[in-house]
Amino acid sequence: MAILELNSLSLRIGTTQVCTELDMRLHEDQRWGLLGKNGVGKTTLLHALIGLVPVQSGEILIRGRILGNIPRQELAAGVGILFQHGISELPATVMETVLLGRHPHVQSLLRDEPADLKIARDALQDLKLSKLAERQVDTLSGGERQRLALAMLIAQTPDLFLMDEPNNHLDLAFQVELLCLLDRKLKQHASALLMATHDINLAARFCEYIILLMGNGEFIKGPTEEVLTPNNLSQAFDCEIGSIVGQGRTFFYPQ
Amino acid sequence: MISSKHLLLLAMLIVLAMISFLLSLLSGSVDLSLAQLFGELFQPQNDLPAQVLREIRIPRALAAFTTGGLLALAGVIMQVLLRNPLADPYILGISGGAAVGALSAILLGLGLWWMSNAAFAGALLSVVLVFGIANKFGRWSVTRLLLTGVVISAGWGAVINILLTTSSSNNVQSMLFWLMGDLSQSRVGFSHLAVLLVGVAGGLYVSRSLNVLVRGELVAASLGVNIKAMRLLLYLSASLLTATAVTIAGSVGFVGLVIPHMLRLLGARDHRLLLPCSVLLGGSFLVVADALARTIISPQQLPVGVVTAIIGVPSFLVILRSSIKK
């Protein structure tokens, strides 16, 4: 059974038609990239998948169940999202923040279970934040804050990772490290991932499938090498995009 | 996350609450030593001190503690609901509505019973009005709620001024005492205490969700919090807590705004801890403030709302300063 299944989903936000009659199935251990130019509706589509935005028509199924019928807490235990704007800067320590990722799973009303604390600590370690555990969030740099948001998502241990610009604020080394980490997590937990990104080369390198939003509700989807062609990309981004092949991979660049 | 440091804070606040009660019971025009006080508490005689304690000081300390606890709790909830550090229990116009009720009762020369019930009715009217308008088109956002509340609050302010300027000077005196918050005629009943206890228990029940909610509604929704239900619950419970508090003591300022911030600065950011700590500190704070209000210039009494600001402002600034240094 697919983790996420969309049946002729149409979605509109304001005057923007994000997609019309989109069908897709996202299975375990698959990595999907969501591409398109600014304002085309990538974020809205991600938000719709956890019911934060109403859809026009069509259905969204999570492991075979209709999204609207799943209680919020149960949904949050299975589907996690990384928001583009990250977490607020209210006074809180790094550890307190990452522990919030366990919220959908907590059993005890008042006590912190050792198992949850361990998962939170491991997530901090995964994102190399262990040394900052007691630091205040508002003293962190942009990149550290993004890593904290990622750690929170990892601590949530979802089956389906929805990510909005996961490499925002991250330096190159960390971008690569993040991809390795995500790869490990997906395999460990038989999870799947859908990431919205502006970085075509990152998507080309990491994602097996791509949905390219063209605007006006149109889209092109399929295996990465079929969708990511200079022709499709130029059309989607309204800008001449070329490609070169090197080291066995294809790289895209604006002309 | 709760650590042993936090539990120590909770324990210290419990001790503080006890000390504040003792202090309050000892102060007043009839002198009482600590030994006498314990004697009277555990083996009541039928003499004057016993009567003073039973009929004046204990009910009054209890009223002060309950009011302070209610206001601090309502303050925490409003600050989470509106995600605005400037939010206090009165920001959405509840005290304005209550004031119009209470002042009208004073104007009409009605008794204490009418005054507190008119205050409660005014508060509820305001709650319904703000909610009805903010919710008119079926989609109430926090900003909409805040703006509606602030505007309604301003409207009540105008009515209050009309009442003040058209009343006889005799009435104006008691109206001003009500507006500043005054415990001299306050009595708490079982219902007031029940509201406080249910408020704390209910708050603790959703305290984890509050922890998530302060990080923003999107984050909270993505972590499984039912935002719509939570907003409604928080709005109604903060309203009821505030309405109960103003019914007891008028609009005592400062407690609901500052006590939660003091505790956050002291490290109690987790709502599992912040809620009970707020009740304890808010209650103790008002008990001490009231003891001062009735002794500083005795035999005259000050409205307790004046004292809360006089001792609250410097102590808040000290905590703010030391937390910045850290």
Boltz contact constraints between the chains, C-beta under 6 A:
constraints:
  - contact:
      token1: [A, 52]
      token2: [B, 221]
      max_distance: 6.0
  - contact:
      token1: [A, 72]
      token2: [B, 224]
      max_distance: 6.0
  - contact:
      token1: [A, 72]
      token2: [B, 226]
      max_distance: 6.0
  - contact:
      token1: [A, 73]
      token2: [B, 224]
      max_distance: 6.0
  - contact:
      token1: [A, 76]
      token2: [B, 223]
      max_distance: 6.0
  - contact:
      token1: [A, 76]
      token2: [B, 224]
      max_distance: 6.0
  - contact:
      token1: [A, 81]
      token2: [B, 222]
      max_distance: 6.0
  - contact:
      token1: [A, 87]
      token2: [B, 215]
      max_distance: 6.0
  - contact:
      token1: [A, 88]
      token2: [B, 215]
      max_distance: 6.0
  - contact:
      token1: [A, 88]
      token2: [B, 216]
      max_distance: 6.0
  - contact:
      token1: [A, 90]
      token2: [B, 214]
      max_distance: 6.0
  - contact:
      token1: [A, 92]
      token2: [B, 269]
      max_distance: 6.0
  - contact:
      token1: [A, 96]
      token2: [B, 1]
      max_distance: 6.0
  - contact:
      token1: [A, 99]
      token2: [B, 1]
      max_distance: 6.0
  - contact:
      token1: [A, 100]
      token2: [B, 212]
      max_distance: 6.0
  - contact:
      token1: [A, 103]
      token2: [B, 212]
      max_distance: 6.0
  - contact:
      token1: [A, 103]
      token2: [B, 223]
      max_distance: 6.0
  - contact:
      token1: [A, 104]
      token2: [B, 223]
      max_distance: 6.0
  - contact:
      token1: [A, 104]
      token2: [B, 224]
      max_distance: 6.0
  - contact:
      token1: [A, 110]
      token2: [B, 272]
      max_distance: 6.0
